[in-house]
């Protein structure tokens, strides 16, 4: 069997993922990751991005790049799409109304990487959300360090008073 991998926007990769692993990864889109992609044989893939339970899906096969007309799939539906793609089941491409992407004339690996990064950044202001999450984390860390420093100072002051210094 050809190796199939599931990769998320952080770069974490699972080889030959189970349907449960796919569902868990898709469930993190919008709260931890921006997108995920199933890499299939023959340079084909299926990817999803968006917000939690409001996902859109794209795929590429030997005939080109396609995008779902629907932009609000829930996690269960996308899990089914990914599982059907892995199992090479008939019908999943037509069942979900995928449309050819305009201007797709065979994408290079570099163009694919660039498009994936763009897709991740476009997913509901993911870059802004990431920036605000990092700023919030930095504020919490600074507050924690300041609190620790003040506590340490008070503790040392109390010790010195009781020691008679």
C-alpha positions in Angstrom: 0.0 0.0 0.0 1.3 3.5 -0.9 2.1 5.7 2.0 -0.6 8.3 2.7 0.1 11.0 5.2 -2.0 13.6 7.1 -0.2 16.8 7.7 -1.5 19.8 9.7 -0.4 23.5 9.5 2.2 23.1 12.2 4.0 20.4 10.2 2.9 17.5 12.4 2.5 14.4 10.2 0.7 11.1 10.7 1.5 8.2 8.2 -1.5 6.2 7.1 -3.9 7.9 9.5 -7.0 6.2 10.9 -10.4 7.8 10.4 -10.4 8.7 14.1 -7.0 10.5 13.7 -8.4 12.4 10.7 -11.5 13.5 12.6 -9.4 14.6 15.6 -7.1 16.7 13.4 -9.9 18.2 11.5 -11.6 19.1 14.8 -8.6 21.2 15.7 -8.9 23.5 12.6 -9.8 27.0 13.9 -8.5 26.2 17.4 -4.9 25.2 17.2 -4.3 24.6 13.5 -5.2 26.5 10.3 -5.5 23.7 7.8 -4.7 20.1 7.2 -3.9 18.0 4.1 -4.0 14.4 3.1 -1.1 13.6 0.8 -2.1 10.8 -1.6 -0.1 8.8 -4.1 0.7 10.4 -7.5 1.1 13.9 -6.1 -2.6 14.1 -5.3 -4.0 15.6 -2.2 -7.2 16.7 -0.3 -7.0 19.6 2.0 -9.4 21.5 4.4 -9.2 24.9 6.0 -11.6 27.4 7.6 -13.1 27.6 11.1 -14.3 24.8 13.4 -17.2 23.1 11.7 -17.2 25.6 8.9 -14.6 24.1 6.6 -13.9 24.2 2.9 -12.2 21.5 0.9 -9.9 21.4 -2.1 -8.4 18.5 -3.9 -5.9 17.8 -6.6 -5.6 14.8 -8.8 -4.1 14.1 -12.2 -6.8 16.1 -13.9 -6.2 19.4 -12.0 -7.2 21.4 -8.9 -10.8 21.4 -7.6 -12.6 23.4 -4.9 -15.8 22.6 -3.1 -18.7 25.0 -3.8 -19.8 24.6 -0.2 -17.8 26.6 2.4 -19.3 25.3 5.6 -18.7 21.6 5.9 -18.8 20.2 9.4 -15.9 18.0 10.7 -17.9 14.7 10.1 -18.5 15.4 6.4 -14.8 16.4 5.8 -13.7 13.3 7.7 -15.9 11.2 5.4 -14.4 13.0 2.3 -10.8 12.4 3.5 -11.6 8.7 4.3 -13.3 8.2 0.9 -10.3 9.8 -0.8 -7.9 7.5 1.0 -10.0 4.5 0.2 -10.3 5.6 -3.4 -14.0 5.3 -3.2 -16.1 6.3 -6.2 -18.4 9.2 -6.0 -16.9 11.5 -3.4 -15.7 14.0 -6.0 -19.1 14.3 -7.5 -21.2 13.9 -4.3 -19.8 17.2 -2.9 -20.0 19.4 -5.9 -16.3 20.2 -6.5 -15.6 22.7 -9.2 -12.4 23.1 -11.2 -10.3 26.0 -10.0 -9.7 28.6 -12.7 -6.2 28.9 -14.2 -5.1 25.5 -12.9 -2.8 24.1 -15.6 -0.7 21.7 -13.5 0.7 23.1 -10.3 4.4 22.8 -9.4 5.4 21.7 -5.9 6.6 25.3 -5.1 3.3 26.8 -6.3 1.4 24.2 -4.3 3.3 25.1 -1.1 2.7 28.8 -1.8 -1.0 28.2 -2.3 -1.3 26.1 0.8 0.3 28.8 2.9 -2.0 31.4 1.3 -5.0 29.2 2.0 -3.9 28.9 5.7 -3.5 32.7 6.0 -6.8 33.4 4.4 -8.7 31.0 6.7 -10.6 33.5 8.8 -7.8 35.9 9.5 -5.6 33.1 10.8 -2.5 35.2 10.8 -4.2 37.9 12.9 -5.6 35.3 15.3 -2.2 33.8 15.7 -0.7 37.2 16.4 -3.3 38.0 19.0 -2.8 34.6 20.6 0.9 35.2 20.8 0.4 38.6 22.3 -2.0 37.2 24.9 0.5 34.4 25.7 3.3 37.0 26.1 1.2 39.1 28.4 0.4 36.1 30.6 4.1 35.1 30.7 5.1 38.6 31.7 2.4 38.8 34.3 3.4 35.4 35.7 7.1 36.4 35.9 6.3 39.8 37.5 4.0 38.0 40.0 6.8 35.5 40.8 9.3 38.3 41.3 7.0 40.2 43.6 6.2 37.1 45.6 9.9 36.3 45.9 10.7 39.8 47.1 8.0 39.7 49.7 9.0 36.2 50.9 12.7 37.4 51.3 11.5 40.5 53.1 9.4 38.5 55.6 12.3 36.1 56.1 14.7 38.9 56.8 12.3 40.5 59.3 12.0 37.3 61.3 15.7 36.7 61.2 16.3 40.1 62.6 18.3 41.6 59.8 
